[in-house]
Amino acid sequence: FAYQSKKQPKMVSYEIAKRFFHKYSIPRRVRDIEAENLLVESGKNHRMIWRQAHLHEKNSEMYPIFKATTDDLGPFGIGIALYFKQLQWLSLAFFLYGCVSIYNLVYYSMNFDKGASGLNFLNLLPGSAYCVDYVQVTATSNCPNSATTCDATYATACELDIKLGIFDLFGIFLLFVYCISIGWYQEKQQRIVDESIQTSQDYAITVLDPGPNDDDPKEWQEFFSQFGEVSYITIARGNSKLLKALARRRDIRAYLSLLTTHGPESTRFVPNPYTDGPKVSENLESAPYPDFYNEKAPLLTVKLNVDSESDDSEEEDLNKKGIFFKLARKVGLVRTIDDWGEELRNVNKEIALLEKERYPVVRIYCVFDSEKAKQNCLKRLATGQVQAFMNMREGLPKNYLFRGENVLRVVESNEPSEIIWENLELGFKFCLIQDLISLAISFVIIYLSYLAIYYAITDEDSSSWRLLVVVTSINYILPYLCYIVTSLERQYNKGNVQNSLMTKLVAARFMNTTLISYITISSNETLSYSQLAAIQALMISDAFITPTLAALDISNNFYRMVLSRLSTTQRMMNTYFLGSPWDLAERYTSMLKTVLVALFYACLYPMGLFFAAFCFIYTYVVDRYMLMRLWTKAPAYDARLAKKALTIILLCLLAHLYIASTWYSEWPFDSSIKKEDGSFVYYNKLGMVSNVFEFVKIDQPDWMSSDQYHLTLIFVYFTLVLSVCLGIYYFFYGAYYSVLSLFFGYQPILSSDQKIPFSCVSKIQAYVPMCSPCCALVGNLVACHSIALSEEHYPSLRTYKTESLQQAFNRLNVANEFPASKRKSLFGIVQGFKK
C-alpha cells in the first residue's frame, strides 16, 4: 500500500480512465488484408482473417460479442478457443444424457419424492430419489455384537427399478462415445484454429541445449539456413536475477509515480525525456505510468520548485499517524515516498553487483520465413533427449551438428507471450525436485483436510456446529492454498503454470463438492430431503448464480466505480481500469466441477444433467462477454489444458460408474429386511462395493433382489472394463511417446503449411526477451539487445498515444539503462536477417 499525503491536490478524471479502459484494456481486432491476399495467391479459398490489433492501430474494432464465431477466437490462443468449444460440446452432450434419463425423472416423480413441492426452486424439485417411506423397527436376528434385538430402519417403498440403471448406463455409454468423438474432433479443431491465424509458433523452433558461450546470432543463422531462409535468431541468457532486479526498479518508479501529481509545480522527480516519452500532460489517457529515471540522480529524488514547507507538512502529517500506521510502515505494509527511495537505493546497489557477472546462453529461438522450413528443420534435427544429453554423434550427418560436434535438442517453440524468460535457466533437476515437493505439499494439504473432516464426523464429542465450521473453513481455504503453492513454483512458460494450477484446483474442488459430502453424509441419509436439496442447490448455484455473479464482476466494478475515485493522480486511477484478472485453469476447473457434480449424483438427481447443460451454455455466453469486454489479456495458451480436461471428464465417468454401483448395492439405504412372518432381520449394507474386484466373487446377498444384484454386477463390470481400458490407453500412450521423445525425438506437426511467409504477416511477434514487473501499471518490459528488429515484429507494448513504436520500445527496454558495450553480455540478443 502506497501512502499519499493529503496535501497533494487531485488531478484526475473518471471519464479519461473510462476511455483508457475502452481503448487500451479491451481487446480489439483488425482485418489482415495482406494475409487474405496471400491465402488466395497460394491457391486456397478466400476467407476473412482477423488478428488482434496493437495499441493505437487504425481501423481496429472491438470483438463483436454475438457475431464472432468460436473459430474467430483463434487470435486469443488455441487453449482459449478450445475452452469455448468444449463448453458448447458439453452442453449438447449433457442435454442428450438428460434426455436419455427422462425415464428416471418420471419414475422418481411417480414413485419417490412425495415431499417435493412442485416447480419451486427454493425447495426440492420433482424428479429426484427423495424417499420418505422409512420406519423404525426392531430387528430380532443378526444384530451386531450378538444382541438379541436391535434398532433398525426399514423402507416400505422406494424400490429400485432395474430400468433406472439401464437408462443411466445407456446415457453413460453415449457420453463416453461422445467424449471419444470429442477427442478426435478436438484434434481437428486444433488444426483449424491453428491454421485460421498465423502466429509466431508456426515458424519457430527452440534449441534447448546450446553451449553457454554460443552467443553469435550470425553463426546460428548460417547453421539453420540449410533448412530454409531464417528471419530472426534470438539468444536468451540465464540472467533471471538481473531481470528481476531491473523489473523491481521499474516497479518502484511506478509506485513513485502514483504518489506524485503531474503538475509542473509539484513534481518531485525529474522525468527523463528519453525514457518517458512525450509530455505527461498530453498522455494522461493513454499512458499507464511515467518512467522516472535520471542517470544523474542516484536516488531519483531531484526536486523541482518544491519548497521546504511542503516536505515539513508531509513529515508532520506522518507524525500524526497512530501506532498502527507506524507498525504497518515498519513491517512494510505501508510505504511512503522516503521508504520507496530507500528501497530504490538498495535495488540500485544490487544491480551494480549483478552487472559485473557473466550470464550463459540457455535457449536459442530460430524463426524461419516459411512453415515448410520449420517443419523440415524439426524433421531433420529430430533427436532424442538421451542422444542430445550424451552428445551421441554416431549416424548423424556432420552438417546437422552445430560446429560439427554438438547434437542439438530442437523442439517446436511456444508462443512468445507464453514464455517466462526469467525462468529459462532452470535445469531439469531443479524442476523435477520442485514438482515433487509441490505435489507432496498439495497431497499433504488435501489429506489433512480429509483427516480434519473425518475426525470431526467420527469424534463422539464433536457437535454439528463444529463439523459445519470445519467443512466451511476447508471449502474456503483449500482453493487459496492451491494458488499459494502454485505461485511458489517456477515454470518455463505460463502454460505450465496453468497446468499445475489446474491439477491442484481439480483435486481441491473434488474435495469440496463431492468427497466432503460423500464422507459427511451417513448412508441412511442418502435419499433424505436435506441431502438431495443440497445437491440441487449446488447445481442451481453453478447453473445460474455463479455465471451471473461473474458477469456482474462486482469486486472489480467496485474498484473501478468507487475506489478509483479516491485516487489523487490520473495514473493511479488508470490502475483500476487495466482489466479483470483471470486464469484459464480456473475456468477449466469450474467447468469440470460442474461435470463432476452432475455425474457424481446423476443416479440420484437426474435433473442435474439439464442444469449442467444450461450451466455450460450460460457460462459460454458470459465468458465470451468477459473475454471481449472485461478480462485482462491472457497469453496465447496451447491445447494442453483442453486435452487434460478431456482426460478428467473420462475419469469423472469412471467415478460415476463406481459411485452408482455403490449406491445401487446399498439401495434403499435401510438396515433391515422383512421376513414372511413379519419379523425383521438386521443387515449392514454398507461397503458392498468398496472393492469392485471382491464383489464379482461373492454370491447374491440375502437382502438383495435378483434385479438389484445383477444391476450392481453390471455396473461393477463396466467400472472394471473402463478402468482397465483407460489404464492401458494412458499407460501405453504415455510410454509410447516417452520412448519416442527419449530416443527418437518425436515432433508432432499439427498444422499444414499455409504458404504465407513470416515476413508477409502483419504485426506478428518475434521472440523478444521480456521481463514482467509486479506492478500492473508497468506491463511487460523488453530486456534485450536488438539488431535489425522490424517494428512489425515488436512484442505487444503499452505505448503513449503520441509516441512511435520505436520510442516505446526504447523506453521500455531495460537494456537501454546500460552502456551499449555491456548489453550483449548482460542481455539476450535478437537479430533480424530477412532483407
N, C-alpha and C positions, 0 to 999 in steps of 0.2 A: 504494500500500500504506500503510495507516494503522498506525503503531507504537503498541502498547499497553504500558503499564507493567505489569510483573509484580506490582506492589504492589496493583493493583486486584483486589478479590475477584470471584469468579464468581457471577452471579445468573441462571442460565439453566436452561431446562427443555426437553429434547428433545421431550417429549410436547406441550408448548404449541406448539412450532414445527410439529409434525405436524398439530395441529388447525388452526393458521393456514393451512397448505398446503391441507388438505382443504376448509376453509370459504371461503377467500378467493382462492386461486390457481386452483383447478379451476373451470371454467365450470359454471354452473348455469342451469336454466331454470324457467319458471313459466307456468301456463296464463293466457292473456289472455282472460278471460271476456267482458269488455266488447267486445273486437274480434269475438268469435264472435257475440255478440248483434247487433251492428251489421251483420255479414255476413248474418245471417238476415233482419234487417229490410230490407236492401237487395234482397231477393228471390233471393239465391243460396243454394245448398245449404249446410247446416251442415257444418263441419269443425273439427277441433281446431286451435287457433292457439297456438303457443308463442313466447315471446320469452326473451331472456337476462335472468336475474334480476340485480338490483342487490345490492350488499353488504347483508347483514342482512335481506334481504327474506324475509318469512314464506312458508311453503308452497312453497318452492323445492326442487328436486331436481337431482341430478347427471344429465347426459345419459346415457341407457341406451346402452351400447356396441353391443349387438346388436339391440335392438328399434327404435332410432331409424333411420328410413329416410334416404336421401340427401337427400330433399326437406326433412327436418326440420333440415338443416344450414343452411337459409336465414338464421337469425339470425347465423351466423358471417360472412356476406357471400356475394355471388354468386360471386366468384372462387374461394373455398374450396369452395363446394358444387359448382361445375363441375369443379374438380380431381378430386374423388372420382367424379363422373360419368364423366370421361374415363378414369380407371383402370378402371372397370367396362367401358366400351365397348372399350378397347384389349385388355383381357383376352379378351373374346369374339372380337374381330377377329383377333388373333394366333393364337388357338386354331383358328379356321376356316382361316387361312392355313397353319397347320401340318398340318391335316387334308388340305388340297389337296396338300401336299408329301410325303405319306406315300410316294408312288411313289419320290420321290428318296431317302428314307430306306432303303427296301427295296433299291433299285438299288445304292446305295453299300454297304449291308451285304453284298450278294451279290458285288459285283464290285470293291469298294475295301476300305478299312480292314481289311486282313487282319491288321494288328498290333493291332487293338483288343482289349481284354481283358474283354469281357463287361460285365455291369452292375456296374462298379466305378467309383465317382465319382472315385477317386484317379487313375485312368488314363483314356485316351480311350475314350468310349463308342461303340458301333456306330452306323452311320448317317452317318458323315462322309466327306469326299472324300479321306481319308488314302490316299496311294499310295506303295507301296514298290518298285514294279516299274521301277526306274531302273537303267541300266547305263552305265558309262563306255565310250565308243567313240572311235575315231579317224576323223575326217572327212577325206576326201581331195579335196573340192572346195568352192568357195565360202567358203573360210576368210578370216578377217579379214586385212587388210594383205597380200593376195595370197599368203599362205603356201600351201605345197603340202599340208601336213597340219596338223591342229589337234585338240585335245581337245574332246569334246562329250559331252552326255548324251542318252540315248535311252530313251523309255518303251516297255517291251514290252507294257504293258497300259494300264489306266486310260483307256479310250477314252471320248469324250464322246457320250452318247446325246442326240439332239435332243429326246426327250421330257422330259429333265430341265429344259431351258429352257422348253418349252411349259407344263409344270405350274407352274413358277416364275412365268412370265409371267401365267398364269391367276390364281394367287394374288395377284400384284401388282395385277391388274385388279380383283379382288374387294376388295382393301384400298383401292384408290383410290375405288371406288364407295362403299365403307363410309365413307371419310373425307368424301366429299361429303355423304353422308346424315347423318353426324355433325354436319357444319357446319350443315345445315338443322335437325336435331333439337336442336342446342346452342342455336340461337336460340330455339326453342320452350321448351326447358328454362330458358333465362334468364328468359323471361317468367313461367314457372310459379314458379320460385324467387323472382323479384322480387315476384310477386303473393301468395306464400304468407305474407309478413310485411310489415307496413307499416313503412317506415323514413323517416328524415328526407329522404332524397334524393327520395322520391316526391312531396314537397310543395314543394321548394325550388328556387330559381333563383339564379344568381350574376351580378352586374354586374361585368364585367372592367375597365371603363374609367371609373370615377367621377372626378369632379373632386377635386383634393387637399383642398378645403375643404368638400365636400359631406357634412357630418357631422351633419345633423339627421335623426334617425330618423323624426320625425313627418312631415317633408316627403316622405321616401321612402315612408312608409306611405300617404300621400294619393295619391301617383303610382301605386302598384301596386294600389290599391283599385279602380281602374277594371276590373280583370280578375277580381276576387273578393276575398273577405274575407282580410285579412292577419293572421297570428298573431304573427309576430316579424320584426323588422328587426335585422340585425347589421351593424355598421360596423367593418371591420377596418382597422387602421393599419399603416403600414410602420415598425414600431418594433422591428426584429429585434435591434439592438444592446442596447436596454434589456431586452428579454425574455431574451436570453442572459445578461446580467449578473445579472438577478434570479434566473434559474434556477441560475446558478453560486453565488449566495449561499445558496440553499436546499441545493445540493449540499454546500457546506462545513458547513452546520449539521447535515446528515445524517451526514457523516463525524465531526463532533464528537460527535454522539450515540452513535456506535459506540465512541468512545474513553472514554466516561464511563459509570459504572454508574448504576442508577436508585434506589439507596438514598438516603434523605434526608441521611445524614451525609456522603456522599462526592460529592454533585452539585457539579460545578464551575461550572455555568452556571445562570442564573435562567430557568426556563421562563415564558413569558407565558401566563396562563390563556386569553386571548382567541384566541391562535393555536395553543395546544397542546391545547385541548380538556379533557376530564376528567382526573382524576389518572392519572399514568402507571402507577401500580401496579395500577390497575383495568383496564388495556388492554394488558397485555403480549401477550395472544394476538391481538388484532385490529389493533393499531396497528403499522404497519411502522416508524415513527420518530416521535420528538417534534421539533417545530419550535422550536428555541431562538431566541428573539427577544426583545429588550428594547430599547425605544427610548431608555431612559435610559443604556444601556451601549454606547458606541461599538464596542467590541471584543467585546461579548457575553462578557465574562470576569469577571463579578461572582461572587466566591467565597462559598460558604456553609459555614461551620463547617469549613473546611479549614485545618489548622494548617500552619505553615511546614515542619515536619518532613516532611510528605508531598511538598511541592514539592522540598525538598532531596534526598529519596530518589530522586525521579524524575530529577533532574539527575545524581545520582551514577550512576544506572542507565544513563543515556545516555552518560556519560563513559567507562564501562567497555566500551562497544562498540568493535569493531575498526575498522580503517581502511576496510574495505569498506562497513560500515554508514554511516560518516561520508561516504564518497564518494557512496553511493547517496542519502543525505539531501541532499547538496549539489546533485545533478543532478535532484532531485525525485522519485526512485523510491520513497523512504520519507519519510513526513511525520509529525511529532509534533504535539501539540496547539498548541505555540507556532508551528509552521510554518503550520498552518491559520489560526491567529489573525492572522498576518502577511498571509496571502492575503486573509482576510476584510477587513482594513483597506484593502487595495488595491481590492477589489471595491466597497467602500462609497464610496471616492473616485470610482471610475468611474461609479457610479450617480448620485452627486451632480452630476456633469457632464452625464450623459445626460438627467436630468430637466429640464434647462433648455432642451432642444431641443423643436422642434415637429415632429410626425410627420404626414405626409399620409395621406389616405384612399386605400386601394389596392383594396379589394373591398367590395361590398355583397351581403349574403345576405338574401333575402326568403323567408320561409316562409309559404305560403298555408294556409288551413284546409281546402282541398279539392284533390284531384288535378286536378279539372277546371279550377280557376282557374290552376293552374300550367301546364297544357297550353295553355290559352288565352293565357296570357302569352307562352309560348315561340313560339306560332304568330303572334301579333300583332307581337311585337318582333323577329322573325327578320330580322336584318340581317347582311350580310357583313362580314368583317374590314376590307376596303378601305373600305366605306361608313362603318363606325364610326370607323376611323382618320382618314379625310378629313372626317368630320362632314358627309357629303353628305345634306342635309335634303330635297332635292327629291323630291316624290312621297310623302312620309310625312305622315300626319296630325299636326297640332300637338300633340294630346294624347298621342301616342306619343313625343314628345321631352321629355326631362327639363328642366324650367324653360323649355320651349318652344323650346329651341335645341340641346340635347345629344343626339346619336344614341348610344344605348346599345348595347353589345355584351353581349347576355344569353345565357347558356348554362345547361344543367342543372347543378346543383351535385353535387359529390362528397359522399360520406358525411362527417359531421363528424369521425369518428375517423380518416379518411384524410388530412385536410388538415394540412399542416405550416405553421402560422400564422406562424412566424418567417420563412418564405421567400416570402410573398405579395408582397413588394415587388420581387421580381426582375423585371427587364424582359426583353422578347423578345430584345434584342441580347445581353444577358448570357447567357441560357440557350442561344442559338444558338452563341455562341463557346465556352461551357463544353462543350456536347455535341460540338462538333467537336474540341476539344482532348482530351476524354476518349476519343473514338473513335480519334483519332490515336495516343494513348498506348497504348490497348489493341491496336491494329493493330501498333504497333512491338514491343510485348512478345511478341505471338504470332509475329510474323515473326522476331524474334531467336531465339525458341525453336526455330522451324523451321530457321534457319541453323545453330544450335548442333548440332542432331541431324544435319543434312545433312553438315556438315563432320566430325562425329565418325564418320560412316559412310564418307565418301569419302576421308578422310585415310589415306594409306598407312601412316603411322607410328602410327595410332591402334589401340589394343588393344581387345579385347572388354570388359574391365573399365571402360575409360574411357567407352565407349558406354553401358554399364549405369549408370554414375554420372550421366552427362548425362541420360539418359531418366528415371531415377528422380527426380532433382532437379527436372526440369521438371514431371513429374507431380505432385509435392508442392507446388511453389511457385506454379504458374500459377493455381490457384483462389484462393489467398490474395491474389495480386496483383489479381485481379478485384475482390475485396471491398475492397481498399485504394483502388483507383481509384474505385469507386462511392461509397465513404464520403467522398471529397473533393468529390463533386458536391453541388449544392444544387438541390432539386426542389420544385415547388409542392405535391405530395402524395406520400404513401407508395406509391401505385400506380405513379407514375413511377419511383420508386427501385427497386421490384421489377422493373419493365420493363427498366430499364437494367442491373440486375444479371443478369437472365435472359439478355439478349443476350450479355453477356461470358462468363457461365458456359457457355452453349451452345457458344460458339466455343472456350473452353478445353477443354471435355470432348470436343468433336470432335477437338481436337488430341491429347488424352490417349489416347482409347480407339481411334481408328481411323487418324488420319493418321500418328501416330508409328509404329504397327505397319505401316502400308502402305508407308512410305518406308524403314523399317529392315530389312524382310524382303526378301531378293532374290527374283526371280521363280521360280527353280528350287526355292525352299523353300516355295512357296505351299501345296503339298499335303503338306508334311512333318508329322511327328508333333508336333514342338515348336510349330509354328505353330497347328495345329488344337487341340492340348491347351491352348495359351494362350487361344484363343477360348473353349473350353469352360470353362476356369477362370474367365474373366471373366463368362460367362453364369451359372455356378453361384453365383459371388460375388454378382451382382446379384439372383438369384432367392432365395437362402437366407441368405447370411451378412449382407449389408448390412441387410435389414429386421430380422433377428434382433438385430443389434447396436443398431439404432435402438430396438427395443422394450426392450432391456435398459437403455438410457440410462446407460451405465457411468460416464461422466465426471460427469454431474450427480448421479447417485446417490452417487458417491464424495464429492462436495462436501456433499451433504445428510447422509449417514450417518457420514462420517469427519471432514471438515474443519470442519463446522458445530459439532462438539463441542468444538473449540478456542476457540470464541467466549467472550468474557468478559461480554457483555451479551446480553439476550434479542433485542434488535432486530438485533444483528449476526448472531445465529443465524437470525433470520427472513429475512435476505437470501438465504440458501441455499435458501429454500422459496418463491420467487416464480415458479416455473415454468421449464421449459427453453426457452431462446431458439430461434427457428426463423425461416426465411424461406420464403414461398410460392414465390418464384422458384427457390430451391434445390430444393424438392420437384418443381416442374415440370421443371427441368433434369435431375434424377435420373431422372424418368420418360422424358424424351426421350433420355437417354443409352442406356437400355435399348432404346428403339425404334431408335435409330441403329445400335447394335452388332448387334442381331438382323437388321436389314435389310441392313446392310453385308456380313455374312458368310452370308446366307441361302442362297446358291447353293453354298457350300462346307460349311456346317454347318446343315442344316435343323432339326436337333434344337433349335437355339437358339430357334426360334419357340415351341416348347412351354415352354421355360424362361422366355421373355419373358412368355407368357400367365400362367404361375404367378407370376412376379415381380409383375405388375400386381395380381393378386387378393390376394397376400400383403401387398404394400405397402398396398393399400386397407384391409385389416384392421388392420395395425399402425398406420398413420397415423390411422385413426379412433380407436384406443385412445389414441394420443399426443395427439390434438387434445382429447379429452374428459377426459384424466386427467393429462397431464404437461406439455404445451406451454403457454407463456405466451399470453395472449390477444392476438390479432392484429387489426389494423384490418379493417373491412369492405371488402375489395378488390372492385373491379368485375371485369368479364369480359374485360379486355384480355389478361391472361396466357393465358386459355383460348383465345382466338382466335389469339394468336400461336403457341401450342403447336400448334394445328391446321395453321397455315401451315408450321411447321418439320417436321411429320410428312410433309406433301406434298413438301417438299424432300428428306426422307430417302428417300422413294420414288424421286425423281429420282436421288439418289445411288446407290441400289441398281441402277437400270437402267444407269447409266453404268459402275459397277464390274463388274456382271455381264457387260456387253458386252466390257469389257476382259479379264476373266478367261476368258470363253468364246473370245475371239480368240486367247489365248495357250495354250490347253489343248493338251497336258497338261503345259505348262511345262518342256519339254525344249528342246534346241537343235539337233536334227538330225532328218532323216527317212531312212528306209532305202529304197534303190533295189531294183529287181528282181534285180540282180546281187549283192546283199548288201553293197554299199558304202554309205557314209553321206555325206550332204550337209549341210553346216553351214548353219543358218538362225538369224538373230536375230529372235525372235518378239515382242520387247518393243516396246511403244508403238504397236501396230497401231491402237488406237482412242483414242490420245491426243487426236486431233482428229476428232470424230464427223462433221464436215462433209466432211472429206477421205476418210474411209473409204467413204462411199457412192459415191465417184467411182472407186475403184480396182477392178481386176479381182480375181478369186479367186486368192490366192497359191498357189504350187505345193504348199506343205506343208499347206494346209487341205483337209479333205474338203468335199464339197458340203454335207453336213448342217451342219458346223461353220460354214461361210461364211454359209449362209442363216440359221442361228440367230443368229449375231452381227449380221447385217444387220437382222434383225427387232428385236433389242434396240436397235440404233443408231437405227432409225426411231422406235421408241417413245420413246426418250430425246429425240429431236428434237421429236416431237409434244408430249410432256408439257412440255418446256422452253418451247416456243412458247405453249402454252395457258396455263401458269402466268404466263409473262411478260406476255401480252396481258391476262389477267384482272387481275393485280395492278397493271399499269400503268394500265389504263383505270379500274379500281376506284378506285385512288388519285387519278388525275387527275379523275375524275368528282366524288368527294366533296371534293376540294381546291377545285375550281371552285365547288361549292355553298357550301362554308364561306367562301371568299374573297369571293364576290359575292352570295350569296343567304341565307346564314345557316342552313344545314341543321341541323335539330334532330331527331334520331331520338327517337320516343316508343315505347318497347318494351312498356310495360305499360298495361293498360286501367284505367279509373277504378274503384276498388273501392268508391267512395261511402262511405268511412269518414273522417270529419273528423279532422284532425290533433289537435284539442283532445280527441277521444274516445279516442285511442290512449294506453295506459298506458306510462309510462316511456320515452317517445320523446324523443330529444335535440333541443334547439335548437342553433343554430350559435353556440357559445360560444368565443371566442378562448382558446387554451391555449398553454402552453409546456412543453417536455419537458426536465427536467434529465438529466444523465448518470447520476446515481446511481439505480439501480433501486428503492431504498427510497423515494425521494420520489414517484415516479409522476408523473402528469400534474398540472400546476398550472393554475389558472384565471388569466386575465390580461385582465380586462375590467371595465367599469363597467356594472352590470346595473340595469335598471329594469323592474319588474313581471315578473320571470322566475319562473315557477312551479317549484316543487320537482319536479313531474312531468317537467320538461323539462331538468333538470340533466344535465350530462355524467357519465360514469362516474367516480366518485371513490373514493379509499380513505378510508374513514371509521372513526372509533373506534366501538366497539360500543355505547357509551352516549351518543353524541352524535347530534344530529339532522343531516339533510342540510344544513339552513341553516347550522349551526355548522361543518360540514365545508367547505362552500362558502366561507364567510368565512375559515376557517383556511388554505385552500389558494389563496385569491385573492391574488396578489402585488400587485394594485392597492390592496388594503387597507393596504399599507405606506406609502401616500402620503396626504396630505390629500385630502378629498373634492373640493376646488376644483381639483385638478390631474388627477384621474382621467380626466375626459372628454377632455382634450387629450393625455394620455400613452398611453391605452389604447383598445382597441376598445370599442364600446358595443353592448349587447344590450337591446332594449326590446320588451316584450310588448304586444299591442294587443287580444287576444281577451278579451272580458269573460266 
